[in-house]
Amino acid sequence: MSRLILENELREAIEESSFIKNGSLASCEGMKYDFRVSSKLLSPRFNRERVFDENDETSFVIKPGETAYVMTEEDLDLPNNMFCQLSTKRKLSHDGILLLGGFSIDPNYKGKLFFGLHNLSREDYPFRPGKKLVAGIFHELSEDEAKVVTSNPEPLHDFPDELLKNIKFFKSASTEALESKIEEMRASLSLLKEQIDTDKSWKDEFKNGLVQNNQQISKLGEALNELSKKLGIEIDERKQGEAKLKTSSSVIKGIGLVLGAILGGGLVSLIVLYIAGILNFG
């Protein structure tokens, strides 16, 4: 199982120039070593490598949207039983700088570390040689683990030839175009929200209209039911009256026949009319 290389061993490595060469004791901190930026810089604005004076703080800036390439002041000379893990310094993130590059250094690596610095902020970022760039934590492998290490990473002591060849084709990524696209997206989303709100309002109005219509139809149904009941009662009463009338007429006719047989026709007619008046018929 691997173990961490702590501060006392890091200091010893710097003093003896063993696996850390051209190092600084001031960069040792606990169990990590802070690699510094060298004075060499490669930028699309120059199309070539340039060297700056580390005492000149205004010599160069990395503009917003621009990527510049740097190397470390230190060189590594790792044995086959040691590897290094890297992490970006927090201050870089606070300044809006994105560090581009590998973050694991394999055993047997010889040379400098190489990174791209991309400015994500709206402000110019000053390039200052000697500034702390990335922290490294060293691990020593066990004897059994070291036996399986057979690779020999390609050493790097200067900017890669391929990058030097292609740097003139690189262009800074402008944030203005991105901001414009974001504003267009915001406007589209705002319009879509208005359409959704309008559509929802129309649907709510339509729904409320349906509810009111349903209520009116329900009231109309109740009124029709009441009317039907009243009409049913009136019809029943009319039927009962007609039946009563028929019954009374039959009775009168019967009386008339009896009286006719006894008293004669004229007198009978008068009597029948008198009875009908009493019964309110006619």
TORKE-60151 format. One record per residue: residue in three letters; x, y, z of N, C-alpha, C in turn. Coordinates in steps of 0.02 Angstrom, whole numbers, padded with zeros to 5 digits, always signed. Example, Ala and Ser with C-alpha at 12.3 -4.5 7.8 and 13.67 -1.06 7.14 Angstrom:
% residues 2
ALA+00660-00284+00390+00615-00225+00390+00660-00165+00390 SER+00642-00112+00354+00684-00053+00357+00645+00002+00394 
% end
This chain:
% residues 282
MET+00042-00060+00000+00000+00000+00000+00044+00062+00000 SER+00025+00114-00040+00066+00175-00046+00062+00216+00017 ARG+00111+00259+00028+00112+00304+00086+00127+00375+00062 LEU+00105+00424+00102+00116+00494+00084+00188+00515+00101 ILE+00215+00558+00058+00279+00589+00072+00265+00654+00108 LEU+00288+00660+00169+00272+00718+00211+00325+00773+00205 GLU+00314+00829+00241+00353+00890+00231+00428+00879+00242 ASN+00447+00841+00292+00519+00832+00305+00554+00798+00246 GLU+00519+00749+00215+00549+00715+00157+00548+00760+00095 LEU+00496+00802+00090+00494+00850+00034+00552+00899+00039 ARG+00564+00924+00098+00620+00971+00108+00687+00937+00092 GLU+00692+00877+00113+00754+00839+00099+00764+00829+00024 ALA+00708+00815-00012+00712+00806-00084+00734+00870-00119 ILE+00710+00928-00094+00729+00992-00123+00803+01007-00110 GLU+00824+00997-00048+00894+01011-00030+00942+00965-00068 GLU+00922+00904-00079+00965+00856-00114+00953+00855-00189 SER+00901+00893-00211+00882+00895-00282+00872+00824-00309 SER+00833+00785-00271+00821+00715-00292+00760+00711-00338 PHE+00701+00700-00313+00643+00694-00358+00609+00762-00371 ILE+00629+00816-00334+00607+00884-00349+00670+00925-00362 LYS+00676+00951-00422+00735+00991-00441+00715+01064-00450 ASN+00760+01109-00431+00749+01181-00434+00689+01201-00392 GLY+00679+01165-00337+00623+01179-00293+00638+01233-00242 SER+00587+01252-00204+00592+01304-00153+00565+01277-00087 LEU+00604+01287-00034+00581+01264+00032+00518+01301+00054 ALA+00509+01362+00029+00450+01401+00047+00386+01371+00016 SER+00394+01327-00032+00335+01296-00064+00313+01232-00029 CYS+00351+01210+00022+00332+01150+00060+00281+01169+00113 GLU+00228+01131+00115+00176+01146+00164+00141+01081+00184 GLY+00159+01057+00243+00128+00995+00268+00146+00935+00224 MET+00097+00908+00190+00109+00850+00148+00107+00866+00074 LYS+00110+00932+00056+00107+00950-00015+00162+01000-00033 TYR+00174+01002-00099+00222+01049-00125+00187+01092-00177 ASP+00195+01159-00173+00164+01206-00219+00212+01222-00276 PHE+00193+01200-00337+00234+01214-00396+00223+01286-00418 ARG+00277+01318-00442+00275+01388-00461+00277+01396-00538 VAL+00250+01452-00561+00251+01467-00633+00320+01492-00653 SER+00346+01466-00709+00411+01489-00733+00402+01555-00772 SER+00456+01583-00796+00453+01646-00833+00436+01636-00906 LYS+00428+01573-00928+00411+01559-00998+00335+01558-01007 LEU+00313+01588-01062+00241+01590-01076+00230+01584-01151 LEU+00177+01549-01169+00158+01541-01239+00087+01566-01248 SER+00078+01616-01293+00012+01646-01302-00004+01652-01377 PRO-00067+01645-01397-00087+01654-01467-00071+01725-01492 ARG-00064+01773-01446-00049+01841-01468+00023+01849-01492 PHE+00066+01803-01470+00136+01807-01490+00155+01756-01545 ASN+00116+01702-01548+00130+01647-01594+00197+01613-01580 ARG+00224+01626-01521+00288+01595-01504+00298+01600-01428 GLU+00350+01567-01405+00367+01569-01333+00402+01634-01316 ARG+00384+01660-01258+00418+01721-01234+00438+01711-01161 VAL+00490+01746-01142+00516+01743-01074+00508+01813-01043 PHE+00481+01814-00982+00468+01877-00948+00509+01883-00885 ASP+00521+01944-00867+00557+01959-00805+00509+01948-00746 GLU+00528+01906-00699+00484+01890-00643+00472+01950-00597 ASN+00513+02002-00604+00503+02061-00563+00457+02112-00595 ASP+00439+02101-00659+00395+02148-00694+00323+02122-00690 GLU+00284+02151-00646+00216+02127-00635+00167+02149-00689 THR+00187+02196-00732+00141+02221-00783+00162+02200-00854 SER+00207+02151-00857+00234+02132-00922+00184+02097-00967 PHE+00137+02061-00938+00089+02025-00980+00026+02010-00940 VAL-00032+02010-00976-00095+01991-00945-00129+01940-00991 ILE-00168+01896-00960-00210+01849-00997-00279+01880-01000 LYS-00301+01896-01060-00364+01931-01068-00424+01885-01060 PRO-00483+01914-01045-00544+01872-01039-00556+01830-01102 GLY-00570+01766-01092-00581+01720-01147-00517+01694-01179 GLU-00460+01715-01155-00396+01695-01185-00365+01636-01146 THR-00327+01595-01182-00291+01540-01151-00216+01549-01165 ALA-00177+01548-01112-00104+01551-01118-00075+01488-01087 TYR-00015+01469-01109+00016+01407-01086+00078+01422-01047 VAL+00085+01387-00991+00141+01399-00945+00173+01333-00925 MET+00232+01340-00896+00268+01282-00870+00288+01297-00798 THR+00306+01245-00762+00328+01254-00693+00402+01270-00690 GLU+00419+01306-00637+00489+01321-00624+00527+01257-00606 GLU+00492+01211-00573+00523+01149-00549+00524+01094-00604 ASP+00572+01050-00596+00574+00988-00635+00563+00930-00587 LEU+00532+00877-00612+00524+00816-00573+00569+00761-00601 ASP+00592+00719-00556+00631+00660-00575+00606+00602-00532 LEU+00546+00577-00549+00514+00527-00507+00543+00458-00518 PRO+00556+00422-00464+00577+00352-00471+00517+00308-00489 ASN+00530+00243-00500+00475+00199-00521+00426+00182-00464 ASN+00443+00201-00402+00398+00187-00346+00365+00250-00319 MET+00358+00302-00360+00329+00364-00336+00286+00396-00391 PHE+00227+00422-00371+00185+00460-00416+00159+00522-00379 CYS+00131+00569-00417+00110+00633-00388+00040+00650-00411 GLN-00001+00672-00365-00069+00695-00381-00071+00771-00372 LEU-00104+00806-00419-00105+00879-00420-00175+00905-00406 SER-00177+00966-00379-00241+01001-00368-00229+01076-00378 THR-00278+01109-00409-00272+01180-00424-00272+01222-00360 LYS-00232+01273-00360-00232+01319-00303-00299+01357-00301 ARG-00327+01363-00242-00393+01394-00234-00395+01465-00260 LYS-00340+01501-00253-00337+01571-00275-00350+01577-00350 LEU-00328+01528-00389-00340+01530-00462-00415+01528-00476 SER-00450+01484-00442-00522+01478-00452-00557+01543-00432 HIS-00535+01574-00378-00564+01637-00356-00554+01692-00408 ASP-00498+01689-00444-00483+01738-00496-00516+01723-00563 GLY-00553+01668-00566-00587+01649-00628-00542+01616-00679 ILE-00489+01584-00656-00442+01551-00701-00452+01475-00699 LEU-00461+01446-00758-00469+01374-00765-00401+01344-00784 LEU-00379+01295-00745-00315+01262-00758-00326+01201-00802 LEU-00293+01199-00859-00300+01145-00908-00237+01102-00908 GLY-00247+01037-00899-00190+00992-00900-00203+00929-00861 GLY-00155+00883-00861-00161+00822-00823-00150+00834-00749 PHE-00182+00792-00707-00176+00802-00634-00150+00740-00599 SER-00118+00697-00637-00085+00640-00607-00019+00628-00644 ILE+00036+00628-00606+00103+00620-00635+00126+00549-00620 ASP+00138+00510-00673+00155+00439-00666+00226+00429-00641 PRO+00239+00370-00613+00308+00353-00594+00355+00357-00654 ASN+00417+00372-00641+00470+00376-00692+00466+00439-00735 TYR+00422+00486-00718+00418+00546-00759+00478+00591-00746 LYS+00505+00621-00800+00561+00667-00795+00543+00732-00832 GLY+00547+00788-00800+00536+00851-00835+00490+00899-00797 LYS+00470+00952-00833+00428+01004-00804+00354+00985-00810 LEU+00312+01022-00774+00240+01015-00781+00216+01070-00828 PHE+00165+01055-00867+00142+01099-00920+00066+01108-00915 PHE+00043+01171-00917-00029+01185-00908-00052+01242-00954 GLY-00118+01243-00965-00150+01299-00998-00189+01339-00945 LEU-00187+01405-00951-00225+01449-00907-00279+01484-00948 HIS-00341+01468-00935-00396+01498-00973-00433+01547-00927 ASN-00439+01608-00951-00470+01661-00912-00545+01662-00923 LEU-00583+01641-00873-00657+01640-00877-00688+01704-00851 SER-00647+01748-00822-00674+01809-00791-00683+01865-00843 ARG-00706+01923-00819-00713+01982-00861-00653+02029-00856 GLU-00605+02010-00815-00547+02053-00802-00483+02022-00829 ASP-00435+02065-00845-00369+02041-00865-00336+02006-00806 TYR-00303+01951-00821-00268+01914-00767-00192+01923-00778 PRO-00157+01952-00728-00085+01964-00737-00044+01900-00732 PHE+00002+01894-00780+00048+01837-00778+00109+01857-00737 ARG+00122+01819-00683+00176+01836-00638+00220+01775-00626 PRO+00278+01772-00655+00323+01715-00643+00338+01708-00568 GLY+00342+01646-00547+00356+01631-00477+00294+01623-00435 LYS+00235+01638-00463+00173+01631-00426+00155+01557-00419 LYS+00128+01538-00360+00108+01469-00348+00050+01450-00394 LEU+00056+01393-00425+00009+01373-00477-00033+01313-00458 VAL-00001+01260-00436-00035+01197-00423+00000+01161-00366 ALA-00038+01125-00325-00011+01089-00268-00002+01015-00286 GLY+00053+00986-00265+00066+00916-00279+00074+00875-00215 ILE+00042+00817-00213+00049+00770-00157+00083+00707-00184 PHE+00138+00689-00153+00179+00633-00177+00163+00569-00138 HIS+00160+00514-00174+00146+00449-00145+00202+00400-00162 GLU+00224+00363-00112+00274+00311-00124+00241+00243-00125 LEU+00251+00205-00179+00220+00140-00187+00257+00087-00146 SER+00221+00035-00130+00254-00022-00095+00297-00059-00146 GLU+00340-00102-00121+00386-00139-00166+00347-00180-00217 ASP+00294-00213-00195+00254-00254-00242+00219-00211-00294 GLU+00195-00151-00272+00162-00106-00319+00211-00079-00371 ALA+00272-00064-00348+00322-00035-00393+00344-00085-00447 LYS+00338-00150-00434+00360-00201-00482+00317-00200-00546 VAL+00255-00178-00540+00211-00179-00598+00218-00116-00641 VAL+00257-00068-00618+00267-00007-00656+00321-00018-00709 THR+00302-00016-00771+00349-00029-00826+00351+00029-00876 SER+00305+00078-00869+00302+00132-00918+00354+00186-00903 ASN+00374+00221-00955+00420+00277-00949+00390+00337-00986 PRO+00354+00380-00951+00321+00437-00984+00371+00481-01021 GLU+00346+00510-01075+00389+00554-01115+00409+00615-01075 PRO+00473+00631-01072+00496+00689-01034+00477+00754-01069 LEU+00468+00807-01030+00449+00872-01058+00491+00926-01023 HIS+00532+00961-01063+00573+01014-01035+00558+01082-01066 ASP+00516+01082-01117+00496+01144-01151+00427+01134-01181 PHE+00399+01187-01210+00333+01180-01240+00335+01130-01298 PRO+00285+01087-01304+00284+01036-01356+00287+01068-01426 ASP+00324+01035-01471+00331+01060-01540+00263+01068-01574 GLU+00217+01021-01563+00152+01023-01595+00114+01086-01574 LEU+00119+01104-01510+00085+01163-01486+00117+01226-01515 LEU+00182+01228-01519+00217+01285-01547+00198+01295-01621 LYS+00185+01241-01655+00166+01243-01725+00095+01269-01735 ASN+00049+01249-01690-00022+01264-01699-00045+01326-01662 ILE-00003+01356-01620-00026+01411-01578-00050+01471-01619 LYS-00022+01480-01679-00042+01537-01720-00114+01531-01746 PHE-00141+01470-01743-00210+01460-01766-00261+01468-01709 PHE-00236+01474-01649-00281+01479-01592-00311+01549-01589 LYS-00374+01551-01569-00408+01615-01559-00439+01618-01490 SER-00440+01677-01462-00471+01685-01397-00547+01677-01404 ALA-00576+01645-01355-00648+01635-01355-00681+01696-01323 SER-00716+01734-01364-00749+01794-01339-00810+01775-01298 THR-00818+01809-01241-00877+01796-01199-00937+01836-01222 GLU-00926+01886-01266-00982+01927-01288-01032+01887-01328 ALA-01007+01843-01372-01053+01801-01412-01093+01755-01367 LEU-01059+01727-01316-01093+01683-01269-01146+01721-01230 GLU-01129+01781-01207-01177+01822-01170-01237+01840-01214 SER-01224+01854-01279-01278+01870-01325-01326+01811-01332 LYS-01297+01751-01338-01339+01691-01344-01380+01680-01281 ILE-01349+01693-01224-01385+01685-01160-01443+01734-01156 GLU-01432+01797-01179-01486+01846-01179-01543+01825-01226 GLU-01524+01796-01284-01575+01772-01331-01616+01716-01299 MET-01581+01671-01264-01616+01616-01230-01662+01644-01176 ARG-01640+01694-01139-01682+01723-01087-01744+01755-01117 ALA-01735+01791-01175-01792+01822-01207-01842+01770-01232 SER-01815+01715-01260-01858+01661-01285-01896+01629-01228 LEU-01862+01617-01172-01895+01588-01114-01949+01635-01085 SER-01934+01700-01086-01983+01748-01061-02045+01749-01104 LEU-02035+01746-01172-02092+01744-01218-02132+01680-01209 LEU-02096+01625-01200-02130+01561-01190-02171+01562-01126 LYS-02144+01593-01073-02181+01599-01010-02244+01641-01019 GLU-02238+01696-01057-02297+01737-01070-02351+01698-01107 GLN-02329+01659-01157-02376+01618-01195-02410+01566-01151 ILE-02370+01536-01108-02398+01486-01062-02448+01518-01014 ASP-02430+01578-00989-02475+01613-00943-02539+01633-00979 THR-02533+01657-01042-02592+01675-01081-02635+01614-01094 ASP-02603+01560-01113-02640+01498-01126-02675+01474-01063 LYS-02641+01479-01007-02671+01458-00943-02730+01503-00925 SER-02722+01569-00938-02777+01616-00924-02838+01600-00967 TRP-02826+01586-01031-02882+01569-01076-02916+01505-01053 LYS-02877+01457-01034-02906+01394-01011-02946+01403-00947 ASP-02920+01447-00902-02956+01460-00840-03023+01493-00855 GLU-03022+01542-00902-03084+01576-00919-03134+01527-00951 PHE-03108+01484-00995-03151+01435-01027-03180+01387-00976 LYS-03139+01366-00929-03162+01321-00876-03215+01354-00832 ASN-03203+01418-00814-03253+01454-00774-03319+01461-00811 GLY-03314+01473-00879-03375+01478-00919-03413+01413-00920 LEU-03377+01357-00924-03410+01291-00923-03444+01279-00856 VAL-03411+01299-00802-03440+01291-00736-03505+01331-00730 GLN-03503+01394-00753-03563+01435-00750-03620+01406-00792 ASN-03602+01382-00853-03653+01351-00895-03683+01289-00862 ASN-03640+01249-00831-03664+01190-00795-03712+01208-00739 GLN-03695+01263-00704-03738+01285-00649-03806+01309-00676 GLN-03805+01346-00732-03867+01369-00761-03910+01311-00786 ILE-03876+01262-00819-03913+01203-00843-03943+01165-00784 SER-03906+01160-00729-03931+01125-00670-03993+01160-00642 LYS-03989+01228-00639-04046+01266-00613-04107+01258-00660 LEU-04093+01259-00725-04148+01250-00773-04180+01182-00766 GLY-04137+01130-00755-04164+01063-00744-04208+01059-00683 GLU-04186+01093-00628-04227+01094-00567-04294+01129-00579 ALA-04290+01185-00617-04352+01221-00631-04400+01179-00673 LEU-04372+01143-00722-04414+01099-00763-04445+01043-00721 ASN-04406+01017-00674-04433+00965-00631-04492+00992-00589 GLU-04483+01052-00561-04536+01082-00522-04599+01095-00564 LEU-04585+01119-00626-04641+01132-00672-04678+01068-00689 SER-04638+01015-00700-04669+00950-00716-04712+00925-00659 LYS-04689+00936-00597-04728+00914-00539-04793+00953-00535 LYS-04788+01020-00544-04848+01061-00541-04897+01042-00596 LEU-04870+01033-00656-04914+01012-00712-04946+00945-00697 GLY-04910+00900-00666-04936+00834-00649-04994+00840-00600 ILE-04987+00886-00551-05040+00896-00502-05102+00925-00535 GLU-05091+00975-00579-05148+01006-00613-05184+00956-00658 ILE-05147+00915-00692-05178+00865-00735-05219+00816-00694 ASP-05189+00795-00636-05226+00748-00592-05292+00780-00568 GLU-05286+00844-00548-05345+00878-00523-05398+00885-00579 ARG-05374+00901-00640-05421+00907-00696-05455+00841-00710 LYS-05414+00786-00707-05443+00720-00719-05495+00703-00666 GLN-05477+00721-00602-05525+00707-00549-05589+00747-00557 GLY-05582+00810-00581-05641+00852-00592-05685+00825-00648 GLU-05651+00803-00702-05690+00774-00757-05728+00711-00735 ALA-05694+00670-00694-05727+00609-00669-05787+00627-00625 LYS-05777+00678-00584-05831+00700-00539-05891+00725-00579 LEU-05873+00764-00633-05925+00791-00676-05965+00735-00709 LYS-05929+00686-00734-05963+00630-00767-06009+00594-00717 THR-05982+00584-00657-06022+00549-00606-06086+00588-00589 SER-06078+00653-00580-06136+00695-00563-06187+00696-00619 SER-06161+00698-00681-06207+00698-00739-06247+00634-00741 SER-06213+00580-00726-06249+00514-00726-06302+00513-00672 VAL-06283+00541-00615-06332+00541-00559-06393+00582-00578 ILE-06379+00642-00609-06434+00686-00628-06479+00652-00679 LYS-06444+00619-00728-06483+00585-00779-06528+00531-00747 GLY-06499+00495-00699-06538+00443-00665-06598+00471-00628 ILE-06588+00527-00594-06643+00560-00558-06696+00583-00607 GLY-06670+00611-00663-06717+00635-00713-06762+00580-00740 LEU-06733+00524-00752-06772+00467-00778-06826+00447-00728 VAL-06808+00445-00665-06856+00424-00613-06913+00474-00608 LEU-06893+00538-00605-06944+00589-00597-06988+00594-00660 GLY-06956+00582-00717-06994+00584-00779-07049+00533-00781 ALA-07032+00477-00754-07082+00423-00753-07138+00440-00705 ILE-07125+00481-00655-07176+00494-00604-07214+00558-00620 LEU-07177+00613-00639-07209+00679-00643-07220+00704-00714 GLY-07182+00681-00759-07190+00707-00827-07131+00749-00848 GLY-07124+00763-00916-07062+00792-00943-07049+00863-00923 GLY-07095+00911-00926-07082+00981-00913-07058+00994-00843 LEU-07093+00970-00797-07074+00979-00726-07008+00947-00710 VAL-06996+00892-00743-06931+00857-00732-06873+00900-00754 SER-06879+00934-00811-06824+00976-00836-06808+01031-00786 LEU-06859+01061-00759-06846+01114-00709-06811+01088-00648 ILE-06832+01032-00625-06800+01002-00566-06727+00986-00579 VAL-06713+00958-00640-06643+00940-00657-06600+01001-00659 LEU-06622+01056-00690-06583+01117-00692-06569+01144-00622 TYR-06619+01140-00578-06610+01164-00509-06557+01123-00473 ILE-06558+01057-00483-06506+01015-00449-06437+01030-00477 ALA-06432+01041-00544-06368+01055-00573-06340+01120-00546 GLY-06383+01170-00536-06360+01232-00507-06333+01223-00438 ILE-06367+01182-00400-06342+01169-00330-06273+01136-00332 LEU-06263+01091-00379-06199+01055-00382-06145+01092-00420 ASN-06162+01155-00446-06114+01196-00482-06090+01163-00547 PHE-06134+01131-00582-06116+01103-00648-06148+01146-00701 GLY-06119+01141-00760-06148+01175-00817-06102+01227-00843 
% end
